[in-house]
Structure formats: structure tokens, C-alpha cells
Amino acid sequence: MAAIAAAGFLALALGIRLLAAGGGVLDSSGALAQYSGTALYASMVYAGVFLLFPTAKPAGAGLAAIGFCWTVELFQLTGVPADLSTRSTLARLALGVAFDPTDLIWYAAGVVPLVLLHRLAGTRTSALAR
């Protein structure tokens, strides 16, 4: 299920970039393409945590996902991702190019609703099992 969710978030992010920006998957001009992509990247990382740790709790997975995303964003301050992105489309999509402090908020926006929904679904499932 986590793999399907991650693939869905990736497809949605790339689709929005293609439709909203019009310049291809690397065109992040415009707020919709940029910020939805950032939030969906974080959502994909959240799903990825469950691929690696299937028994993770939603809150722990959320903290891990946001922490990973913030680490990648702060790594952009070194200039290494910008250099790598000139040579690799995959590096550009995975690591980004330039630090944007607004992205730190959008990462949380992509994860917190999933954590809440995940916990709500778990609570309902537990209540039904009693």
C-alpha cells in the first residue's frame, strides 16, 4: 500500500507540473507547480518511511519524513545539489536546486494531514476490532 501511495504522490506532482507550468516536469515556475510539488514530495517521503519501516507509527513516520525533507532542503545551502542538478534530472527532482525557507512549511503541509488521517483511520480500525 505504501508503494502505491508513493507512486500516486509522485504521479500527481509530476502531472501538476506538466499541466500547471506547461514547460515540462522541470518547470516549477508558478506557485501551484512549486508548492504542490514540495508538499507532494514530502507526502511521498512519508509513504517511503512505511516502505522501509512497515510497523512505524504515524507520528514517528511523520517526524522522520519532515526531518528528511528539512535535511535535504538545508543541504541545498551547500550548493552541492545545484551542481548535481546541472548534470542530472533525477538529482534536480530529488534534491532540488536552491534553498527556499518557504519549503520548510510546505513539507509539513504535505505530511501533517496524512499523519492525522492515518491516526484517524487507525483509531476507527481499533474501535471496530473491540
Buried (B, 14 or more C-beta within 10 A) or exposed (E): EBEEBBEBBBEBBBEBBBEBBEEEBEBBEBEBBBBBBBBBBBBBBBBBBBEEEEEBEBEEBBBBBBEBBBEBBEBBEEEEBBEBBEEEEEBBBEBBBEBBEEBBEBBBBBBBEBBEEBBEEEEEEEEEEE
